[in-house]
Amino acid sequence: MRAVIQRVKYAKVIINKEVKASIKDGLLILLGVEHEDNKEDAEWLGKKIARLRIFDDSSGVMNLDITQSGGEILVISQFTLHAKTKKGNRPSYIQAAAPVIAIPLYELFVKKIGEEAGTEVRTGEFGAEMEVELLNNGPVTIIVDTRNKE
């Protein structure tokens, strides 16, 4: 699993010209699932991101996690995070998991990060054509991949 994590002032996801979900200060997480990912990957990633200390403390140092900051979470599925661009100019998405694998792992990740952060997690709609609007805070953008757990 691969996640692009952005610390945001706000983020929202729009589907069919309607706001499906929105958050204020918190994390926007773009999540891609590979066909080799499993339950342990989803649980590890949810726990890891919930504990990332990327919010400023009273001294202006990134020392607080999402729970300590009181932030919100929005998770968007994004298979294009697994694009392969080595050959040619058209990306290949062969590494991305089929929905039968990806949907349960996506849902497990959402559940796990919500439990770890002690907050409701808002989401887009798996497989839908979505527009995502955000204001990156910092900017802070971090990539975490379960293939690089060490």
C-alpha positions, 0 to 999 in steps of 0.5 A: 500500500502506498499513501501520500499524506498531506497536512491540510488547512482544509480538503474536500472531495466532490463527486458529480458536482456535490461535496461528498466529504470535507475536513478542516485542519488535518490529514488528506490521505491518498491511498493506493492498494497493490495486488500483493497487499494484505490485511497486515499492510492495511493495519500497519499503515493505519497505525503508522500514519495515525502516529506521524508527528507532523503537526506543530506544537506550541513551539512551532515544532512538528511534534504532534500526531493527528490525535494530539492536534485534534485534526480530521482525516479524509481518505481518497482511493487512488490507484494511480499511485502505483503507476509504472512509467519506465517504458513509454509515456503511457503509465501502466497500472498493472501493480494496482489491485483489482477492486475485489482486493482493493476495496476490503483493504481500503475499508480496513485501512479507513477503520484502522486509522480511525480507531488509532486516531480516535476520530471519524474518518471521511472518505471519497467513493471507491472507483468514482470520478472525484475532484479533490480540493485542498489547501496544503499546510506547510507544505507538508507532504509525506509518502509512506509505502508498506514495501519500505517498513524498515 
